[in-house]
Every structure is written in structure tokens, then in C-alpha cells.
Amino acid sequence: MGLAEYIREGARLQRDTITLQGNVTGSGSIDLGSAYVLLSLNTTSPCRLRLYDNSSSLLNVGERNRAFGNTNISASTALIGDFSMSRAGLFTIDPALYGLAENPSNRLTYWRMDNTGSGQTPTIQITRYLLEDSAVLTTARKTLPVITENLAPNQLVSGTISNTNIPTTYLLVSMSLGNSAHRARLRLYNNTSSFSNITEISRSFSTESVASSLIVDAIVSGSETTYFVPKIIGANIQNAGNDLNVIKNNFSLIPGYNELYYIIQNVSSSGGTVGISASVHVFSLED
């Protein structure tokens, strides 16, 4: 179910403002909705605010002690955003960020707040736009069809999965592997053009891609779920091409395909051929 179908079912999606009151412990939870767009913060005093999709990220010792500006964030930390506000007032979040409560039934976002020398306990007005209405059931949260390949050490292959369960536009939330002993590099694309691009295929993980079709490039460990910080918007444009003048005169070229395009690589340097299974977890925006 995409957002258009969801609204037709009676979902009420709206922009509003929620109040978060700081406390002496400097952490807690707040109902911001099960899925939402984070638009702005308005604080009564200087502070640092971190928001998380689950409680384990809030309680992680390494994350709790991480300094602002340190981008070495654990892959298993479901961080929505880390905000340092040097004064009281309104701060617009640009680009907007997305929150997806791990437990949609309790709708809780977890927060950590640090005063930055003001000696005051801040009150923060959070402006959000809801993407999920708890009063209307939705199938927007999806685990896409599993990507499975038999790969020797350092071997990579490209592939396409066609399935009606794959949305054409989505929020990429996390990835995981089926075996805790495996490590894989997984690249997702919005069309198949990179499958014939030798430079992109052979590109090392540490080298920035110039492929306009790349959605994400991640090394995933089977020992943990990898959460994307921030969440990434993915869209299928296999049908669209790259000429806007052609697209605007042919509406049949606008819809995407229910397909997933990938390059997966076994990043282990030793051992034999193994069957690597990768799962991709998304929030559907368009079927």
C-alpha cells in the first residue's frame, strides 16, 4: 500500500506540533507517531537533542557517550537525527528527516537531551508530518523479497528481482543478512544502467560513485541489523529515462516498475563459496 491508496482508505495524515518536555534524567520517550517526517524544532534554551527509532539505540553506551560531530555511529543504532541548538528559537530541519518507530503499536520515539551550559531544562516544540495513521491499518512496512546469491570470497554479481511486493518509491530503513557469520557489500540502484558500467562495477567501497542510478552502497554484517542514518528515499525510474521533455509528454513513462536492482558481493577474503541472503526493509510510499 502506497500513500495514495492509504489516504483513499481513510488515513488522516497531517502536519502538527508535539511538545517534548526535558527532564532531570535527560532521556525518555515521546509519541510522535509510528511514521513521520520531522520538519522543525523550537527550543526554549540551548541544548543537544538526539532522536531514535528504538530504545536499544538510546541505551547503547557508545552512542550515549558519542560527541556531537562524531559521525562514527554504530550500524545497529537507529538514529533519526542529532541536533545541536546553540540558542533558543526555531530551527528548520533541511533536508527533512524521517522517523519510523520500531514498534508501530506504541508509536514511541526515544530521545536524549543534553543541556549546553544553559543550566535550564528545555521545552522543545517538534513539528512533524504524519505518514502513518494508527486508526487505519497499513501494509507500508515491508521486507522485500530476499536477495540470495552463492558467492566465493570477493565475488560479486548483479541482479534484478521483479515482485509486486516491491514498492516503486520507498524509505530505505535497514538491511540485514540471514547468517551471522557472513559479511556482504550490497548496492541498490534505481535502474539497470550501472550493470554495464565497468567503472561502477569495479569501484571500491571507499571510492565515491559517480553513477546517478545508485541509491545506497553498504557493507552489512550478519551479526547486526544495519540502520540507515538518515533514512534514504529510493525510487524506481527504469521506465523514465533521462529526458524530461520526453517524460512530460508521455505519462506512461512516469510510473516505476516493481523491481529491485542490486550488486551484491561477498566481502570475505577467505573460505569457500557461501549462500548469502540479504533482506531489505522499507516503508512504502508508492506501490
C-alpha positions as CSV (number, residue, x, y, z in Angstrom):
1,M,0.0,0.0,0.0
2,G,1.4,3.4,-1.0
3,L,0.4,6.8,0.4
4,A,-2.3,7.4,-2.3
5,E,-4.0,4.1,-1.5
6,Y,-3.6,4.7,2.2
7,I,-5.4,8.1,2.0
8,R,-8.2,6.6,0.0
9,E,-8.7,4.0,2.8
10,G,-9.4,7.0,5.1
11,A,-6.0,7.6,6.7
12,R,-5.6,11.1,8.2
13,L,-2.1,12.4,7.6
14,Q,-1.4,15.9,8.9
15,R,1.2,18.4,10.0
16,D,1.1,19.3,13.6
17,T,3.3,20.2,16.6
18,I,4.2,18.0,19.6
19,T,5.7,19.2,22.9
20,L,8.7,17.5,24.3
21,Q,9.5,18.5,27.9
22,G,13.0,17.8,29.1
23,N,13.7,16.2,32.5
24,V,16.4,15.7,35.0
25,T,17.4,12.3,33.6
26,G,18.0,13.8,30.1
27,S,16.2,11.0,28.3
28,G,12.8,9.4,27.7
29,S,10.2,8.6,25.0
30,I,7.5,10.5,23.2
31,D,4.6,9.6,20.9
32,L,5.5,11.3,17.6
33,G,3.6,8.7,15.6
34,S,4.6,5.4,14.1
35,A,6.0,7.0,10.9
36,Y,6.5,10.7,10.2
37,V,8.6,13.4,8.6
38,L,10.5,15.6,11.0
39,L,10.2,19.3,9.9
40,S,11.4,21.7,12.6
41,L,12.4,22.1,16.3
42,N,11.7,25.1,18.5
43,T,13.6,25.1,21.8
44,T,13.3,27.3,24.9
45,S,17.0,27.1,25.6
46,P,20.2,25.8,24.1
47,C,20.6,22.0,24.0
48,R,21.6,18.9,22.1
49,L,18.7,16.6,21.1
50,R,19.0,13.1,19.7
51,L,16.0,11.0,18.5
52,Y,15.9,7.2,18.0
53,D,13.5,4.7,16.5
54,N,14.1,2.2,19.3
55,S,15.0,2.0,22.9
56,S,18.2,-0.1,22.4
57,S,19.8,2.7,20.5
58,L,19.0,5.2,23.3
59,L,20.6,2.8,25.8
60,N,23.7,2.0,23.8
61,V,26.7,3.1,25.8
62,G,28.9,4.1,22.8
63,E,26.1,6.1,21.4
64,R,25.3,7.8,24.7
65,N,28.9,9.0,25.0
66,R,29.4,9.9,21.3
67,A,30.3,13.6,20.9
68,F,28.3,15.8,18.6
69,G,30.1,15.9,15.2
70,N,31.5,12.4,15.6
71,T,29.9,10.6,12.7
72,N,31.2,7.2,13.7
73,I,27.8,5.8,14.5
74,S,27.3,2.1,15.1
75,A,25.4,0.4,12.2
76,S,22.9,-1.0,14.8
77,T,22.0,2.5,16.0
78,A,18.6,3.6,14.7
79,L,19.4,7.3,14.9
80,I,16.8,9.7,13.4
81,G,18.7,12.9,14.0
82,D,21.3,14.6,16.2
83,F,20.7,18.3,16.7
84,S,22.9,20.8,18.4
85,M,20.9,24.1,19.1
86,S,23.2,26.9,20.3
87,R,20.3,29.3,21.2
88,A,16.7,29.4,22.0
89,G,14.4,29.6,19.0
90,L,13.2,27.8,15.8
91,F,15.4,25.5,13.8
92,T,14.2,24.2,10.4
93,I,15.3,20.7,9.5
94,D,16.6,20.8,5.9
95,P,16.6,18.3,4.4
96,A,13.7,16.8,6.3
97,L,14.3,13.6,8.3
98,Y,12.2,10.6,8.7
99,G,11.2,8.7,11.9
100,L,9.8,5.1,11.9
101,A,9.0,3.8,15.4
102,E,10.3,0.2,15.6
103,N,7.1,-0.8,17.4
104,P,4.2,0.8,15.5
105,S,1.7,-0.1,18.2
106,N,3.3,2.1,20.8
107,R,4.3,4.9,18.4
108,L,7.3,5.8,20.6
109,T,10.3,7.8,19.6
110,Y,13.2,7.7,22.1
111,W,15.1,10.9,22.9
112,R,18.3,12.0,24.7
113,M,18.8,15.7,25.6
114,D,21.9,17.4,26.9
115,N,21.9,21.0,28.2
116,T,24.7,23.0,26.6
117,G,25.7,25.2,29.5
118,S,22.3,27.0,29.9
119,G,21.5,25.3,33.3
120,Q,17.9,25.1,32.1
121,T,15.7,22.2,31.2
122,P,14.5,22.9,27.7
123,T,11.0,22.5,26.3
124,I,11.0,21.7,22.6
125,Q,8.2,22.0,20.1
126,I,8.6,19.3,17.4
127,T,6.8,19.9,14.1
128,R,6.1,16.7,12.2
129,Y,4.1,15.4,9.3
130,L,2.4,12.0,9.9
131,L,3.0,9.2,7.3
132,E,1.0,6.5,9.2
133,D,-2.4,6.7,10.8
134,S,-2.8,4.2,13.7
135,A,-6.5,4.2,13.2
136,V,-6.2,2.7,9.7
137,L,-4.3,-0.5,9.1
138,T,-1.5,-0.3,6.6
139,T,0.9,-2.7,4.8
140,A,3.5,0.0,4.2
141,R,6.2,-1.7,6.3
142,K,7.8,-4.3,4.1
143,T,10.7,-6.7,4.0
144,L,11.4,-7.0,0.3
145,P,12.0,-10.4,-1.4
146,V,15.3,-11.8,-0.2
147,I,18.4,-11.3,-2.3
148,T,20.2,-14.7,-2.4
149,E,23.4,-15.5,-4.3
150,N,26.1,-18.1,-4.0
151,L,29.3,-16.2,-3.8
152,A,33.0,-17.1,-3.5
153,P,35.3,-14.7,-1.4
154,N,35.3,-11.2,-3.0
155,Q,32.9,-12.4,-5.8
156,L,30.1,-10.1,-6.9
157,V,27.1,-10.4,-9.1
158,S,24.3,-8.1,-10.3
159,G,20.7,-9.0,-10.5
160,T,17.1,-7.9,-10.8
161,I,14.1,-9.0,-8.6
162,S,10.6,-8.4,-10.0
163,N,7.8,-8.7,-7.5
164,T,4.5,-6.9,-6.8
165,N,5.6,-6.6,-3.2
166,I,8.4,-4.2,-4.2
167,P,7.2,-0.6,-4.0
168,T,8.2,1.9,-6.7
169,T,9.0,4.6,-4.2
170,Y,10.0,3.9,-0.6
171,L,12.0,4.9,2.5
172,L,15.0,2.6,2.9
173,V,15.1,1.8,6.6
174,S,17.5,-1.1,7.2
175,M,19.3,-4.1,5.8
176,S,20.2,-7.5,7.4
177,L,21.8,-10.8,6.4
178,G,20.5,-14.2,7.1
179,N,23.7,-15.7,8.5
180,S,25.5,-14.1,11.4
181,A,28.9,-15.2,10.1
182,H,28.5,-13.5,6.7
183,R,29.6,-10.0,5.6
184,A,28.4,-8.6,2.3
185,R,28.5,-5.4,0.3
186,L,25.1,-4.5,-1.1
187,R,24.5,-1.8,-3.7
188,L,21.0,-0.9,-4.8
189,Y,20.1,1.1,-8.0
190,N,17.1,2.9,-9.4
191,N,17.7,1.5,-12.9
192,T,19.9,-1.1,-14.6
193,S,22.3,1.3,-16.3
194,S,25.1,0.7,-13.9
195,F,25.1,-3.1,-14.6
196,S,27.1,-2.3,-17.8
197,N,29.3,0.4,-16.3
198,I,32.7,-1.3,-15.7
199,T,33.9,1.7,-13.5
200,E,30.9,1.4,-11.2
201,I,31.1,-2.4,-11.0
202,S,34.8,-2.4,-10.1
203,R,34.6,0.7,-7.8
204,S,35.9,0.1,-4.3
205,F,33.7,0.8,-1.3
206,S,35.9,3.7,-0.3
207,T,35.7,5.4,-3.7
208,E,32.7,7.8,-4.3
209,S,30.4,6.7,-7.0
210,V,29.6,8.9,-10.0
211,A,26.6,6.7,-11.0
212,S,23.4,8.7,-10.9
213,S,21.5,5.5,-10.5
214,L,23.0,4.5,-7.2
215,I,20.6,4.5,-4.2
216,V,22.8,3.1,-1.5
217,D,26.2,1.3,-1.1
218,A,26.5,-0.5,2.2
219,I,28.7,-3.2,3.9
220,V,26.4,-5.3,6.0
221,S,27.4,-7.7,8.8
222,G,25.3,-10.7,9.6
223,S,25.8,-10.1,13.3
224,E,23.6,-7.0,13.4
225,T,20.9,-5.1,11.5
226,T,22.2,-2.1,9.7
227,Y,20.0,1.0,10.1
228,F,20.4,3.9,7.7
229,V,21.1,7.3,9.2
230,P,19.4,9.3,7.8
231,K,16.8,7.1,6.1
232,I,17.1,7.1,2.3
233,I,14.4,7.6,-0.3
234,G,14.6,5.1,-3.1
235,A,12.6,5.2,-6.4
236,N,12.4,3.0,-9.5
237,I,13.0,5.1,-12.6
238,Q,13.8,2.2,-15.1
239,N,10.9,3.4,-17.3
240,A,11.6,7.1,-17.1
241,G,14.9,7.6,-19.0
242,N,16.7,10.9,-18.6
243,D,14.9,13.3,-20.9
244,L,12.3,15.4,-19.1
245,N,10.9,16.7,-22.4
246,V,10.0,13.2,-23.4
247,I,8.6,12.3,-20.0
248,K,6.3,15.3,-19.7
249,N,4.6,14.4,-23.0
250,N,4.2,10.7,-22.2
251,F,2.7,9.9,-18.9
252,S,3.1,6.2,-19.4
253,L,6.9,6.7,-18.8
254,I,6.4,8.2,-15.3
255,P,5.4,5.1,-13.3
256,G,8.2,2.9,-12.0
257,Y,8.5,-0.8,-12.1
258,N,8.0,-3.1,-9.1
259,E,11.7,-4.2,-9.4
260,L,14.8,-4.1,-7.3
261,Y,18.3,-3.8,-9.0
262,Y,21.3,-4.8,-7.0
263,I,25.0,-5.7,-6.9
264,I,25.9,-8.0,-4.0
265,Q,29.4,-9.0,-3.1
266,N,30.9,-11.5,-0.6
267,V,33.5,-9.2,1.2
268,S,35.2,-12.1,3.0
269,S,38.7,-12.7,1.7
270,S,38.9,-16.4,2.6
271,G,36.7,-19.5,2.8
272,G,34.6,-21.2,0.2
273,T,31.5,-20.3,-1.7
274,V,28.6,-19.4,0.6
275,G,24.9,-18.6,0.1
276,I,24.5,-15.0,1.1
277,S,20.9,-13.9,1.8
278,A,20.2,-10.2,2.2
279,S,16.9,-8.6,3.4
280,V,16.0,-5.0,2.7
281,H,13.4,-3.4,5.0
282,V,11.5,-0.4,3.7
283,F,8.4,1.9,4.3
284,S,6.4,2.1,1.1
285,L,5.5,5.5,-0.3
286,E,4.2,4.4,-3.7
287,D,3.1,0.9,-4.9
